[in-house]
Amino acid sequence: MENKKNMFDMSPRKKGDKPNPFRFNLYWMYGLIFVMLIALYMTNDTAGSKDLDWTQFQKYVKENTFKDITVYNQKRMAEATVKADKVATVFQDMDPSKIGPSPKVYVKIPSADKFSDFYDKAVEENQIDTQLRFEEGEDLFWSFLVSVGPFVLIILIWFFLMRRMSGGAGPGGGGVFSVGKAKAQLFDKDNEHKVTFKDVAGLAGAKQEVEEIVSFLKNPEKYTELGGKIPKGALLVGPPGTGKTLLAKAVAGEANVPFFSLSGSDFVEMFVGVGASRVRDLFRQAKEKSPCIVFIDEIDAVGRARGRNASMNSNDERENTLNQLLTEMDGFGSNSGVIILAATNRADILDKALLRAGRFDRQIHVELPDLNERKEIFGVHLRPIKIDETVDTDFLARQTPGFSGADIANVCNEAALIAARNGKKFVQKVDFMNAVDRIVGGLEKRTKITTAEERRSIAIHEAGHATLSWMLEHANPLVKVTIVPRGKALGAAWYLPEERQITTKEQLLDEMCATLGGRAAEELFLGKISTGASNDLEKVTKQAYAMVVYFGMSEKLPNLNYYDSTGQEWGFTKPYSEETAKLIDNEVQRIINEQYERAKRILSEQAEGHAKLANVLLENEVIYTEDVEHIFGKRPWISRSQEILEAQEKEKALEQEEEKEKEEKESTTPDTQADNSGLADNGSTTDTGQQDPA
């Protein structure tokens, strides 16, 4: 016989089950209770009962006040229903809004016989039409239901709510009585959306390190036979959006093992002891599913170094949770088959006990993608997008330095939205450029009203940046300059930052000089300065302080670093004296002043080109690299990105030549062998061929 599924079944559906259209909802219960209360109120015609004494009751009976009277013999009590036109007389001392259409009155009677005699006499003398009936007693069942029913209903509702709150009424099981349960999401090997290393573009170094973890899970005997121990955990460290979570899922997908995923903030709750309880429950579930991977995202939420919280309370809930996590990581052996992966972008603030050997044995750095990795990431995210032939992944990768994988995904999505908004059938190169501009600079605001004087000031400012970035060897190459307001800025310039591994003092000074070009151009060519350079000044000041305090690049404080490596920058003391602080300020001011004077000197030498550039910018509102090159000529230096691309092209060309030579050798080798065999069979042929015809 076919099993019928309960319409109120709230258990999670299995794969392949059809969705249940009659799935129960808690709000149905709320609505049902509300409807019942309204129905009781509207159908309660007898609301507003009243007790009378025997004398009053006799008076009302003689005045034909009641519609009917019921006498209960055993209780020696009578119940009478008041006529509608007599309600105001009987209940004159009560609020009319609280009285139903057919209210009742109750009275204690001497006896049933005496009441019968009184009624017969009243009918005879006053001609009343009140109906009279006698009953031995009330309906016990109805009386019991009325008195006990509401309490039973409340108890049933209470049990239902407690079941819901304890997590038994639905998948996931969250609630007051399940606060100690771990909130980890489980992705098992049968999951449809399985992630593998093929889905992870770039991250070549990180993937190489985590592949060993996959090997541990697939073939642990290979390592344990030699006496080695499988590492208990690995910490993924890197900026947000670089693919740490995706990489952890790929490890689980490649190893074909269950994957528990949760955030560090999921451990901490408003109740004391909940975090430690959830840690215990998480590791209990992991041991039951072993071999498996437990992934804790943003572990710094619970793994922050102890004793640094501003409340100065060393026994708070977060630290209890951390202590339990440390205990659990020590509790299971190296052969348990459970590997802990965690991700953070603040490894410097994690507790040292969490990072020691035996807990998180390895730190895997997941950095921002370089040029080649960005090209791979664009290739992944461009697959579902309809693009035309103008879209070039090499160009897009060069235009997005410093972008994470999440940023690149956002660029692709934004470009598709822009193309759809403009009614295009394909996404073009210009859509991607507009998407990058929107993400970096904000939404374009062409409706913002600016005066002619403001537009000229903005054009001269931005042209100053463009001129200096073109004339300085180590300044970032210019991509685009606009005076169209974007976001909070009235104008903006886009550069192509060099992807350097190390930065020299000369490179930092050139960048500072180019950044000060806007303020210098205002002073030189307008004779006055404005607030438009506030962001530039902030950037330059930070760079100068970094050069003096962190990099030891000043003349009076060379080779010194004043960075507080203890990680307690929130303290009230500085790692240097007041005299040194004054010297640092003087050095910073000297460096900035020197670069400002240098910027003015270069702009004075290139005044004609700067004026042309500003006029083109005023006329077109946007200028590109080609416009600057047309005015100043080709830049004598090539960018690092161009160097990388040229080196890659040379490597590809060499590889192609080697492959071509290899193919030629392979194709000629069989023919040569055949010729040699032929010569061996006819040895005289060679001699004959070499003889003189004479």
C-alpha positions as CSV (number, residue, x, y, z in Angstrom):
1,M,0.0,0.0,0.0
2,E,1.3,3.4,-0.8
3,N,2.4,5.5,2.2
4,K,0.7,8.8,2.4
5,K,2.8,11.6,3.6
6,N,1.4,13.8,6.4
7,M,0.6,17.3,5.3
8,F,2.0,18.6,8.6
9,D,5.3,16.7,8.2
10,M,8.1,19.2,8.8
11,S,11.1,16.9,8.3
12,P,13.6,18.0,5.6
13,R,12.8,16.7,2.1
14,K,15.2,14.2,0.6
15,K,16.6,14.5,-2.9
16,G,14.0,13.7,-5.5
17,D,11.0,14.4,-3.2
18,K,8.3,16.5,-4.7
19,P,7.7,19.8,-2.9
20,N,4.8,19.6,-0.5
21,P,2.3,22.3,-1.2
22,F,0.7,21.8,2.2
23,R,3.8,22.5,4.3
24,F,2.7,23.6,7.7
25,N,3.6,27.1,8.9
26,L,3.6,28.5,12.4
27,Y,1.8,31.6,11.3
28,W,-1.2,29.3,10.5
29,M,-1.5,28.5,14.2
30,Y,-1.3,32.2,15.1
31,G,-4.1,33.0,12.6
32,L,-6.2,30.1,13.9
33,I,-6.0,31.3,17.5
34,F,-6.9,34.8,16.4
35,V,-9.9,33.6,14.4
36,M,-11.1,31.4,17.4
37,L,-10.9,34.4,19.7
38,I,-12.9,36.6,17.3
39,A,-15.4,33.8,16.8
40,L,-15.9,33.3,20.6
41,Y,-16.3,37.0,21.1
42,M,-18.8,37.4,18.3
43,T,-20.8,34.3,19.1
44,N,-20.9,34.9,22.9
45,D,-24.5,36.3,23.1
46,T,-24.6,35.7,26.8
47,A,-21.8,38.0,27.7
48,G,-22.6,40.3,30.7
49,S,-24.1,37.9,33.3
50,K,-25.4,39.1,36.7
51,D,-26.3,37.7,40.0
52,L,-29.7,38.7,41.6
53,D,-31.2,38.2,45.0
54,W,-34.5,36.5,45.4
55,T,-36.5,39.7,45.9
56,Q,-35.2,41.4,42.8
57,F,-35.7,38.3,40.8
58,Q,-39.4,38.0,41.8
59,K,-39.9,41.6,40.8
60,Y,-38.4,41.1,37.3
61,V,-40.5,37.9,36.8
62,K,-43.7,39.8,37.6
63,E,-42.6,42.5,35.1
64,N,-42.2,39.9,32.3
65,T,-38.5,40.7,32.0
66,F,-37.2,37.2,31.2
67,K,-37.5,35.2,28.0
68,D,-37.0,31.8,29.6
69,I,-36.0,30.4,33.0
70,T,-34.1,27.2,33.7
71,V,-34.3,25.8,37.3
72,Y,-31.6,23.4,38.4
73,N,-33.1,21.2,41.1
74,Q,-29.9,19.9,42.6
75,K,-28.1,23.2,42.8
76,R,-31.2,25.1,44.0
77,M,-30.4,27.8,41.4
78,A,-32.2,29.4,38.5
79,E,-30.9,30.8,35.3
80,A,-32.9,33.4,33.3
81,T,-32.3,34.9,29.9
82,V,-33.2,38.6,29.7
83,K,-35.4,39.9,26.9
84,A,-33.7,42.3,24.5
85,D,-35.9,45.2,25.3
86,K,-35.4,44.7,29.1
87,V,-31.5,44.6,29.0
88,A,-31.1,48.3,29.8
89,T,-33.4,48.0,32.8
90,V,-31.6,44.9,34.4
91,F,-28.0,46.0,33.5
92,Q,-28.3,49.7,34.0
93,D,-25.2,49.8,36.1
94,M,-22.9,48.1,33.5
95,D,-21.1,49.3,30.4
96,P,-23.4,48.5,27.3
97,S,-20.4,47.5,25.2
98,K,-19.7,44.6,27.6
99,I,-23.2,43.2,27.4
100,G,-24.2,40.6,24.8
101,P,-27.5,40.5,22.9
102,S,-29.0,37.8,25.3
103,P,-27.4,38.2,28.7
104,K,-28.3,35.9,31.6
105,V,-29.0,36.4,35.3
106,Y,-28.6,33.9,38.1
107,V,-30.4,33.6,41.4
108,K,-30.4,31.3,44.4
109,I,-34.0,29.8,45.0
110,P,-35.5,28.4,48.2
111,S,-36.6,25.2,46.5
112,A,-37.9,23.9,43.2
113,D,-41.4,23.5,44.7
114,K,-41.6,27.0,46.1
115,F,-40.3,28.4,42.8
116,S,-43.0,26.5,40.9
117,D,-45.7,27.9,43.1
118,F,-44.4,31.4,42.7
119,Y,-44.2,31.0,38.9
120,D,-47.8,29.7,38.6
121,K,-49.1,32.6,40.7
122,A,-47.1,35.1,38.6
123,V,-48.5,33.7,35.3
124,E,-52.0,33.9,36.7
125,E,-51.8,37.4,38.1
126,N,-49.4,39.1,35.6
127,Q,-50.1,37.2,32.4
128,I,-46.3,36.7,31.7
129,D,-45.1,34.6,28.7
130,T,-41.8,33.4,30.2
131,Q,-41.0,29.8,29.4
132,L,-40.0,27.6,32.4
133,R,-38.2,24.3,32.5
134,F,-36.7,22.1,35.2
135,E,-33.4,20.2,35.0
136,E,-31.7,17.9,37.5
137,G,-28.3,19.6,36.8
138,E,-26.0,21.1,34.2
139,D,-24.4,19.2,31.4
140,L,-21.3,17.9,33.1
141,F,-19.4,17.4,29.9
142,W,-20.1,20.9,28.6
143,S,-19.3,22.4,32.0
144,F,-16.0,20.5,32.1
145,L,-15.2,21.5,28.6
146,V,-15.9,25.2,29.2
147,S,-13.8,25.3,32.4
148,V,-10.9,23.1,31.4
149,G,-10.8,23.5,27.6
150,P,-9.0,26.9,27.5
151,F,-6.2,25.5,29.8
152,V,-5.9,22.4,27.6
153,L,-5.7,24.6,24.5
154,I,-3.0,26.8,26.1
155,I,-1.0,23.7,27.1
156,L,-1.2,22.3,23.6
157,I,0.0,25.6,22.1
158,W,2.8,25.7,24.6
159,F,4.0,22.2,23.7
160,F,3.8,23.1,20.0
161,L,5.9,26.3,20.4
162,M,8.4,24.5,22.6
163,R,8.8,21.8,19.9
164,R,9.3,24.5,17.3
165,M,11.8,26.3,19.5
166,S,13.7,23.1,20.3
167,G,14.3,22.5,16.6
168,G,12.2,19.4,16.3
169,A,9.7,21.0,13.9
170,G,11.8,21.8,11.0
171,P,15.1,21.4,9.2
172,G,18.1,23.1,10.7
173,G,16.7,23.0,14.2
174,G,17.4,26.4,15.6
175,G,15.8,27.9,18.7
176,V,16.0,28.5,22.4
177,F,16.5,24.8,23.3
178,S,19.1,24.2,20.6
179,V,21.4,27.1,21.2
180,G,24.1,24.7,22.2
181,K,24.0,22.9,18.8
182,A,26.5,23.8,16.2
183,K,25.1,25.8,13.2
184,A,27.5,24.2,10.7
185,Q,26.2,23.6,7.2
186,L,27.0,20.1,5.9
187,F,28.0,19.5,2.3
188,D,28.4,15.8,1.8
189,K,29.9,13.9,-1.2
190,D,26.4,13.5,-2.7
191,N,25.9,17.2,-3.0
192,E,24.9,18.3,-6.5
193,H,27.0,21.5,-6.5
194,K,30.3,19.9,-5.9
195,V,33.4,22.2,-6.1
196,T,36.7,20.9,-7.4
197,F,40.1,22.5,-8.2
198,K,38.8,23.0,-11.8
199,D,36.4,25.6,-10.4
200,V,39.1,27.6,-8.7
201,A,40.9,29.8,-11.2
202,G,44.4,31.1,-10.2
203,L,45.8,30.5,-6.7
204,A,48.4,28.1,-8.2
205,G,50.6,28.3,-5.1
206,A,47.8,27.8,-2.6
207,K,46.3,24.9,-4.6
208,Q,49.6,23.2,-4.6
209,E,49.8,23.3,-0.8
210,V,46.2,22.1,-0.2
211,E,46.6,19.3,-2.7
212,E,48.7,17.6,-0.1
213,I,45.8,17.8,2.3
214,V,43.6,16.0,-0.3
215,S,46.3,13.3,-0.5
216,F,46.2,12.9,3.3
217,L,42.5,12.3,3.2
218,K,42.6,10.0,0.2
219,N,45.6,7.9,1.1
220,P,46.5,8.4,4.8
221,E,48.5,5.1,4.9
222,K,51.1,6.5,2.6
223,Y,52.2,8.9,5.3
224,T,51.4,7.0,8.5
225,E,53.4,3.9,7.3
226,L,56.6,6.0,7.4
227,G,55.8,7.3,10.9
228,G,54.4,10.6,9.8
229,K,51.3,12.3,11.3
230,I,48.6,13.9,9.3
231,P,48.3,17.6,10.1
232,K,45.3,18.5,12.1
233,G,44.6,21.9,10.6
234,A,45.6,24.6,8.1
235,L,45.0,28.3,8.2
236,L,44.1,30.2,5.0
237,V,45.3,33.7,5.3
238,G,44.6,36.4,2.8
239,P,42.5,39.5,1.9
240,P,38.7,39.3,1.6
241,G,37.4,37.9,-1.6
242,T,40.5,36.0,-2.7
243,G,38.7,32.6,-2.7
244,K,39.6,31.1,0.7
245,T,36.2,29.6,1.2
246,L,36.1,28.4,-2.4
247,L,39.5,26.7,-2.0
248,A,38.3,24.9,1.2
249,K,35.2,23.6,-0.6
250,A,37.4,22.5,-3.5
251,V,39.6,20.5,-1.0
252,A,36.5,18.7,0.3
253,G,35.2,18.1,-3.2
254,E,38.5,16.7,-4.5
255,A,38.9,14.4,-1.4
256,N,35.2,13.4,-1.8
257,V,34.6,13.8,2.0
258,P,31.9,15.7,4.0
259,F,32.4,19.4,4.5
260,F,31.2,21.3,7.6
261,S,31.1,25.1,7.0
262,L,30.4,27.8,9.6
263,S,31.5,31.3,10.6
264,G,33.5,32.2,13.7
265,S,30.6,34.4,14.8
266,D,28.2,31.4,14.8
267,F,29.8,30.1,18.0
268,V,29.0,33.1,20.2
269,E,25.5,33.8,21.4
270,M,23.8,35.9,24.0
271,F,23.7,33.0,26.5
272,V,26.6,32.1,28.6
273,G,28.3,28.8,27.8
274,V,26.7,28.5,24.3
275,G,29.9,28.9,22.4
276,A,31.8,26.1,24.2
277,S,28.8,23.9,23.8
278,R,28.6,24.5,20.1
279,V,32.3,23.7,19.7
280,R,31.8,20.4,21.4
281,D,28.8,19.6,19.3
282,L,30.7,20.5,16.1
283,F,33.6,18.2,16.8
284,R,31.2,15.4,17.9
285,Q,29.4,15.7,14.5
286,A,32.8,15.8,12.7
287,K,34.0,12.6,14.4
288,E,30.8,10.8,13.4
289,K,31.3,11.9,9.8
290,S,35.1,11.3,9.6
291,P,37.0,11.5,7.4
292,C,35.8,15.0,6.9
293,I,36.8,18.7,6.7
294,V,35.6,21.4,9.2
295,F,35.9,24.9,7.8
296,I,35.7,27.9,10.1
297,D,35.4,31.2,8.2
298,E,36.5,34.4,9.9
299,I,38.0,32.6,12.8
300,D,39.3,35.9,14.2
301,A,35.8,36.5,15.5
302,V,36.4,33.7,18.1
303,G,40.2,33.2,18.0
304,R,41.3,36.7,18.8
305,A,44.3,36.8,21.2
306,R,43.2,36.6,24.9
307,G,43.6,39.6,27.2
308,R,43.3,42.3,24.5
309,N,39.6,43.1,24.7
310,A,38.8,46.6,25.9
311,S,36.5,45.4,28.7
312,M,39.5,44.0,30.5
313,N,37.4,40.9,31.4
314,S,39.5,37.8,30.8
315,N,36.7,35.4,31.4
316,D,34.2,36.5,28.8
317,E,32.2,34.2,26.5
318,R,34.5,34.5,23.5
319,E,37.5,33.4,25.5
320,N,35.7,30.4,26.9
321,T,34.8,29.5,23.4
322,L,38.4,29.8,22.3
323,N,39.6,27.7,25.2
324,Q,37.1,24.9,24.3
325,L,38.3,25.1,20.7
326,L,41.9,24.7,21.8
327,T,40.9,21.7,24.0
328,E,38.9,20.0,21.2
329,M,41.8,20.4,18.7
330,D,44.1,18.7,21.2
331,G,41.4,16.1,22.0
332,F,41.3,14.2,18.7
333,G,44.2,12.2,17.4
334,S,46.1,12.7,14.2
335,N,44.5,9.5,12.8
336,S,40.9,10.7,13.4
337,G,40.5,11.7,9.8
338,V,39.2,15.2,10.7
339,I,41.1,18.2,9.3
340,I,40.3,21.7,10.4
341,L,40.6,24.5,7.8
342,A,40.1,28.1,8.9
343,A,40.2,31.4,7.1
344,T,41.0,34.9,8.2
345,N,42.4,38.2,6.9
346,R,43.8,39.2,10.3
347,A,46.2,36.5,11.2
348,D,48.2,39.0,13.3
349,I,45.5,39.2,16.0
350,L,45.0,35.5,16.4
351,D,45.9,33.8,19.7
352,K,49.4,32.3,19.6
353,A,48.1,29.1,21.2
354,L,45.8,28.6,18.2
355,L,48.7,28.9,15.8
356,R,51.2,26.6,17.5
357,A,52.2,23.2,16.0
358,G,49.7,20.5,16.6
359,R,46.7,22.7,16.0
360,F,47.0,24.8,12.9
361,D,50.2,23.3,11.6
362,R,50.3,25.2,8.4
363,Q,49.5,28.7,7.2
364,I,48.6,28.9,3.5
365,H,48.7,32.4,2.1
366,V,46.0,33.2,-0.5
367,E,47.1,36.5,-2.0
368,L,45.4,38.8,-4.5
369,P,45.7,37.4,-8.0
370,D,48.5,38.6,-10.3
371,L,48.1,39.4,-14.0
372,N,48.0,35.8,-15.2
373,E,45.7,34.7,-12.4
374,R,43.3,37.5,-13.1
375,K,43.2,36.4,-16.7
376,E,42.2,32.9,-15.6
377,I,39.5,34.3,-13.3
378,F,38.0,36.4,-16.0
379,G,37.9,33.3,-18.2
380,V,35.8,31.5,-15.6
381,H,33.4,34.3,-15.0
382,L,33.0,35.1,-18.7
383,R,31.7,31.6,-19.5
384,P,28.0,32.3,-18.9
385,I,28.1,35.9,-20.3
386,K,27.4,36.6,-24.0
387,I,30.4,38.7,-25.2
388,D,31.5,39.9,-28.6
389,E,34.9,39.8,-30.3
390,T,36.0,43.2,-28.7
391,V,36.3,41.6,-25.3
392,D,39.9,40.6,-24.5
393,T,40.8,38.9,-21.2
394,D,44.4,40.1,-21.4
395,F,43.2,43.7,-21.6
396,L,40.7,43.2,-18.8
397,A,43.3,41.6,-16.6
398,R,45.6,44.6,-17.1
399,Q,42.8,47.1,-16.3
400,T,42.0,45.5,-12.9
401,P,45.2,45.4,-10.8
402,G,44.6,44.8,-7.1
403,F,41.2,43.2,-7.8
404,S,40.2,40.1,-5.9
405,G,38.3,37.2,-7.4
406,A,35.1,38.5,-5.9
407,D,35.8,42.0,-7.4
408,I,36.3,40.4,-10.8
409,A,33.1,38.5,-10.5
410,N,31.4,41.8,-9.6
411,V,32.9,43.5,-12.7
412,C,31.6,40.8,-15.0
413,N,28.1,40.9,-13.5
414,E,28.0,44.7,-13.6
415,A,29.1,44.7,-17.2
416,A,26.3,42.4,-18.1
417,L,23.8,44.6,-16.3
418,I,25.1,47.7,-18.1
419,A,24.8,46.0,-21.5
420,A,21.2,44.8,-20.7
421,R,20.3,48.3,-19.5
422,N,21.4,49.7,-22.9
423,G,19.5,47.1,-24.9
424,K,22.5,45.3,-26.2
425,K,22.5,41.6,-27.3
426,F,26.2,41.1,-26.4
427,V,28.4,42.5,-23.7
428,Q,31.2,44.7,-25.2
429,K,34.6,45.9,-24.1
430,V,33.2,49.4,-23.3
431,D,30.7,47.8,-20.9
432,F,33.5,46.2,-18.9
433,M,35.3,49.5,-18.8
434,N,32.2,51.3,-17.5
435,A,31.8,48.5,-15.0
436,V,35.3,49.0,-13.7
437,D,34.8,52.7,-13.5
438,R,31.6,52.4,-11.6
439,I,33.1,49.9,-9.1
440,V,36.3,52.0,-8.5
441,G,34.9,55.5,-8.8
442,G,31.2,55.2,-8.1
443,L,28.1,56.0,-10.1
444,E,28.5,58.7,-12.8
445,K,26.6,61.8,-12.0
446,R,26.2,63.9,-15.1
447,T,23.2,65.7,-13.6
448,K,25.4,67.3,-11.0
449,I,25.6,71.0,-11.7
450,T,29.0,72.6,-11.8
451,T,30.0,76.2,-12.8
452,A,32.4,77.0,-15.6
453,E,35.0,78.1,-13.1
454,E,34.7,74.9,-11.1
455,R,35.0,72.8,-14.3
456,R,38.1,74.7,-15.3
457,S,39.6,74.2,-11.8
458,I,38.8,70.5,-11.9
459,A,40.3,70.2,-15.5
460,I,43.6,71.9,-14.5
461,H,43.8,69.7,-11.3
462,E,43.3,66.4,-13.2
463,A,45.6,67.5,-16.1
464,G,48.3,68.2,-13.5
465,H,48.0,64.5,-12.3
466,A,48.1,63.3,-15.9
467,T,51.1,65.4,-16.9
468,L,53.3,64.3,-13.9
469,S,52.3,60.6,-14.2
470,W,53.5,60.8,-17.8
471,M,56.7,62.6,-17.1
472,L,57.9,60.6,-14.1
473,E,59.5,57.2,-14.7
474,H,58.2,55.4,-11.7
475,A,54.7,56.9,-11.5
476,N,51.8,54.6,-12.4
477,P,50.9,54.8,-16.1
478,L,47.8,56.8,-16.9
479,V,44.7,55.0,-18.2
480,K,41.9,57.6,-18.1
481,V,41.0,61.0,-16.8
482,T,37.6,62.5,-16.5
483,I,35.9,65.6,-15.1
484,V,32.5,64.0,-14.9
485,P,31.5,63.7,-11.2
486,R,31.6,60.1,-9.9
487,G,30.5,59.2,-6.4
488,K,31.7,62.0,-4.1
489,A,34.5,63.1,-6.4
490,L,34.1,65.9,-9.0
491,G,36.8,64.5,-11.2
492,A,39.0,61.3,-11.2
493,A,42.0,59.8,-12.8
494,W,42.6,56.1,-13.4
495,Y,46.1,54.7,-13.3
496,L,47.5,51.2,-13.9
497,P,49.4,50.4,-10.6
498,E,52.6,48.5,-11.1
499,E,52.4,45.0,-9.6
500,R,55.8,45.3,-7.8
501,Q,57.2,42.7,-5.3
502,I,59.4,45.4,-3.7
503,T,59.2,49.2,-3.9
504,T,62.2,51.5,-3.9
505,K,62.5,54.9,-2.4
506,E,62.6,56.5,-5.9
507,Q,59.4,54.8,-6.8
508,L,57.6,56.1,-3.7
509,L,58.9,59.6,-4.3
510,D,57.7,59.6,-7.9
511,E,54.2,58.4,-6.8
512,M,54.1,61.2,-4.2
513,C,55.1,63.8,-6.7
514,A,52.4,62.7,-9.2
515,T,49.8,62.7,-6.4
516,L,50.7,66.3,-5.6
517,G,50.4,67.3,-9.2
518,G,46.8,68.4,-8.9
519,R,47.4,70.9,-6.0
520,A,50.6,72.1,-7.7
521,A,48.8,72.8,-11.0
522,E,46.1,74.8,-9.1
523,E,48.7,77.0,-7.5
524,L,50.7,77.5,-10.7
525,F,48.0,78.1,-13.3
526,L,45.1,79.4,-11.2
527,G,46.9,81.3,-8.5
528,K,44.8,79.7,-5.8
529,I,44.2,76.3,-4.2
530,S,41.0,74.4,-3.4
531,T,39.7,71.6,-1.2
532,G,39.8,69.2,-4.2
533,A,43.2,67.9,-3.2
534,S,42.1,66.7,0.3
535,N,42.2,63.1,-0.7
536,D,45.6,63.5,-2.4
537,L,47.1,65.1,0.7
538,E,45.8,62.3,2.9
539,K,47.4,59.7,0.7
540,V,50.7,61.6,0.4
541,T,50.9,62.1,4.2
542,K,50.4,58.4,4.9
543,Q,53.0,57.5,2.3
544,A,55.5,59.9,3.9
545,Y,54.9,58.7,7.4
546,A,55.3,55.1,6.2
547,M,58.7,56.0,4.6
548,V,60.0,57.6,7.8
549,V,58.4,55.4,10.5
550,Y,58.3,51.9,8.9
551,F,60.7,51.8,6.0
552,G,63.6,53.8,7.4
553,M,63.9,56.0,4.2
554,S,64.5,59.4,5.8
555,E,67.9,61.2,6.0
556,K,67.8,62.0,9.7
557,L,66.2,58.7,10.9
558,P,67.8,56.1,8.5
559,N,67.4,52.4,8.9
560,L,65.0,52.6,11.8
561,N,61.5,51.1,12.2
562,Y,59.1,52.3,14.9
563,Y,56.4,49.7,14.2
564,D,54.9,48.2,17.4
565,S,55.3,44.5,16.6
566,T,53.5,43.4,19.8
567,G,50.2,44.1,18.1
568,Q,49.0,46.4,20.9
569,E,48.7,49.6,19.0
570,W,45.7,50.4,21.1
571,G,48.0,51.1,24.1
572,F,48.6,54.6,25.5
573,T,52.3,54.6,24.9
574,K,54.3,55.1,21.6
575,P,57.5,53.1,20.9
576,Y,59.5,56.4,20.6
577,S,60.1,59.6,22.5
578,E,58.6,63.0,22.1
579,E,61.8,64.3,20.6
580,T,61.8,61.5,18.0
581,A,58.1,62.2,17.3
582,K,59.0,65.8,16.5
583,L,61.8,64.7,14.3
584,I,59.5,62.3,12.4
585,D,57.0,65.2,11.8
586,N,59.9,67.4,10.5
587,E,61.1,64.6,8.1
588,V,57.6,64.0,6.8
589,Q,57.1,67.7,6.2
590,R,60.5,67.9,4.4
591,I,59.8,65.0,2.1
592,I,56.3,66.4,1.1
593,N,57.7,69.9,0.5
594,E,60.5,68.6,-1.7
595,Q,58.1,66.6,-3.9
596,Y,55.7,69.5,-4.1
597,E,58.4,71.8,-5.3
598,R,59.5,69.1,-7.7
599,A,55.9,68.8,-9.1
600,K,55.7,72.6,-9.6
601,R,59.1,72.6,-11.4
602,I,58.0,69.9,-13.9
603,L,54.7,71.5,-14.5
604,S,56.4,74.8,-15.2
605,E,58.6,73.1,-17.8
606,Q,55.5,71.4,-19.4
607,A,53.1,74.3,-19.1
608,E,52.2,74.3,-22.8
609,G,51.4,70.6,-22.9
610,H,49.5,70.9,-19.6
611,A,47.3,73.7,-21.0
612,K,46.5,71.7,-24.2
613,L,45.6,68.7,-22.0
614,A,43.3,70.8,-19.8
615,N,41.6,72.2,-22.9
616,V,41.0,68.8,-24.4
617,L,39.6,67.6,-21.0
618,L,37.2,70.6,-20.9
619,E,36.1,69.9,-24.4
620,N,35.7,66.1,-24.2
621,E,35.2,65.6,-20.5
622,V,37.2,62.4,-20.8
623,I,40.7,61.7,-22.1
624,Y,42.6,58.5,-22.5
625,T,46.3,57.4,-22.8
626,E,46.2,58.1,-26.6
627,D,45.3,61.8,-26.0
628,V,48.2,62.3,-23.6
629,E,50.6,60.5,-25.9
630,H,49.4,62.8,-28.8
631,I,50.4,65.9,-26.8
632,F,53.5,64.8,-25.0
633,G,54.8,62.0,-27.2
634,K,55.4,58.4,-26.5
635,R,56.4,57.6,-22.9
636,P,60.1,56.6,-22.9
637,W,59.5,53.9,-20.1
638,I,57.5,50.8,-20.4
639,S,55.4,49.6,-17.5
640,R,56.0,46.5,-15.4
641,S,52.8,44.9,-16.8
642,Q,54.1,45.4,-20.3
643,E,57.4,43.9,-19.3
644,I,55.6,40.8,-17.8
645,L,53.5,40.5,-21.0
646,E,56.6,40.8,-23.3
647,A,58.4,38.2,-21.2
648,Q,55.5,35.9,-21.4
649,E,55.2,36.3,-25.2
650,K,58.9,35.5,-25.5
651,E,58.5,32.4,-23.4
652,K,55.5,31.3,-25.5
653,A,57.5,31.9,-28.7
654,L,60.4,29.8,-27.4
655,E,58.0,27.0,-26.3
656,Q,56.4,27.1,-29.7
657,E,59.8,26.9,-31.5
658,E,60.9,24.0,-29.3
659,E,57.6,22.2,-30.0
660,K,58.0,22.8,-33.7
661,E,61.6,21.6,-33.7
662,K,60.6,18.5,-31.7
663,E,57.7,17.8,-34.2
664,E,60.1,18.2,-37.1
665,K,62.6,15.8,-35.6
666,E,59.9,13.2,-34.9
667,S,58.6,13.5,-38.5
668,T,62.0,13.1,-40.1
669,T,63.3,10.3,-37.9
670,P,61.3,7.4,-39.6
671,D,62.3,8.5,-43.1
672,T,66.0,8.7,-42.2
673,Q,65.8,5.2,-40.7
674,A,64.2,3.9,-43.8
675,D,66.9,5.5,-46.0
676,N,69.7,4.0,-43.9
677,S,68.2,0.6,-44.1
678,G,68.0,0.9,-47.9
679,L,71.6,1.9,-48.0
680,A,72.6,-1.1,-45.9
681,D,70.9,-3.5,-48.3
682,N,72.6,-1.9,-51.4
683,G,76.0,-0.9,-50.1
684,S,77.4,-0.2,-53.6
685,T,74.9,2.5,-54.2
686,T,76.7,5.0,-52.1
687,D,80.0,4.4,-53.8
688,T,78.4,4.5,-57.2
689,G,76.8,7.8,-56.5
690,Q,80.1,9.4,-55.4
691,Q,82.2,8.1,-58.4
692,D,83.4,10.4,-61.1
693,P,81.3,9.9,-64.2
694,A,84.4,9.7,-66.2
